[in-house]
Amino acid sequence: MYTGKIRTIIRDHRFEREMARIVPSVQRADEFLEGAEQVLSRTPEAGYRLEDSNVWFIGGHTVDVALYYTFDNDHVYFLSVEKVSPPEF
């Protein structure tokens, strides 16, 4: 639920290293990240909470990326990002 408050995005060093590794191999990873920042800064509950954890994740619909994060009242902390395999049907 959007509360009107915009949280500051903080990128962990681990996140930055992982993002630099996957950008060359994932088309549109940077666009996914920009979109994730826009959504999660306003509505961090938009992702999925990992069971028994304060860590959440959000995946791309058009890119094979999973972003792991946590948040409080003022910040969203990007913890980790990884390339994932697309689902097989």
N, C-alpha and C positions, 0 to 999 in steps of 0.2 A: 504494500500500500504506500503510495507516494505521500509524504508528509510535508512537502514544500521545502525541506531542508536538503541542501546539496552537500554531501560528504566529500572530503578531500581524499584523493587516491594516493596511496603510498605504495611504491613498488619495492619489494624486498630485493636484496642483491641476488639471491638465488633465482628469483623470477626474471630479473634482467639477464642473467647468464643463459637461462633456459630459453628465453625469448630470442636472444641473439642466435642461438643454435638452430631454432626451428624456422625462423623467418625465411631462409633461403629454400627450405624444402616444403613449405606450406604456402600455397597461393592465397593471397588475401588475408594472411595472418595479421598484418598491421591494421587492416580495415576491421577485422573482428575485434581487435583490441580497442580501437577507437569506439566502436559501438558498445562494447562491454563497459568501458569507462562511463559512457553517457548513461547507460541503464543502471549500472550498479551504484553510481554516485547518488542517484535519486531513489532507487529501490533495490537495496542489496538483497532483499528477500526474494528477488526474482530468480535466483539460482536454486540449487537443491542442496540441502544440508546433509552432510555425511553423518551417518548414524553415530550417536553418542559422541559428538564432536562439535566444536565451534567453527569447524571448517566447512565451507560451502564450495560448490563448483557450478560452473556454467559452461556449456559446450556450444560450439558453433553449429548452426543449421546448414551453412554452406561451406564451412571449413572443418577440417578434422583436427580440432584443437579443444583441449579441456583446460580451463582456467580455475585454479584453486585460490580461495580468498577467505578472509574473515573480516569482521567489521564491528565498530562500536558506534556510538551516537555521532561522532565527528569524522570518522575515517573509514575507508575501505582499504584493507591491506592485501595487495596482490602477493600471494605467497609462492606460487609455482604455476608453471604452464607446461603442457606436454602435447606432443602430436599423438593422436589416437587413430586407430584403424576405423574406417567407416563400417557401419553395421552391415552384416551380410543378410540378405533376404532369401 
